[in-house]
């Protein structure tokens, strides 16, 4: 009678985690949608350029940047659901929560609430965190391939660690390309090549933000790769909590 009790408790615990992840992701989605409505209104009413004597008064370009980021945030928050349904994958709740919190900190707090300027090193902290998170995602994806029943691989822990590092750094570089592209097309300041007052930086100062982001991305990815390598060598089970897995048969609906 009581033999299945531990399994039942484990299933209930897993279901609670899934529900919590869904709630958090939906709250973040609501924050982005509300921000889009607010920012759209501010684009109409804001001055064309910031007031030099008061940099706290934002110009239209600042709100255009917020709008782009918030729209990107909505798409990003919906992406895991699409991936889970199309590829029939189960993404751990812990990874989903970390993902949602990162988007909230980067887009809502960073751009809408202006934490990038108000909180020292906010951008650096987020890039370090993203390097670690993307490294963990790389470890999870390559481990998923390594355990595939249809494709036979037997990858060494060293190769898995190197792959996770390169994976995280490549996505970090793609993000900087995205920032450069959007800055060029919309004449905004995602790469922080200008001060809040609109004054353009020159030479190495204009490159400092981009290079710092890439260096911090690499440092975070390196830390995660080393941790992953040690864990794989010692066969630690904690890494399985971050493991993306294939769903058996049809999609179970455990998406965000």
PyMOL commands that set and color helices and strands:
alter all, ss='L'
color gray80, all
select helices_A, chain A and resi 5-45+60-87+93-112+115-118+122-146+157-186+204-234+237-242
alter helices_A, ss='H'
color red, helices_A
select strands_A, chain A and resi 89-90+245-246
alter strands_A, ss='S'
color yellow, strands_A
deselect
rebuild
show_as cartoon
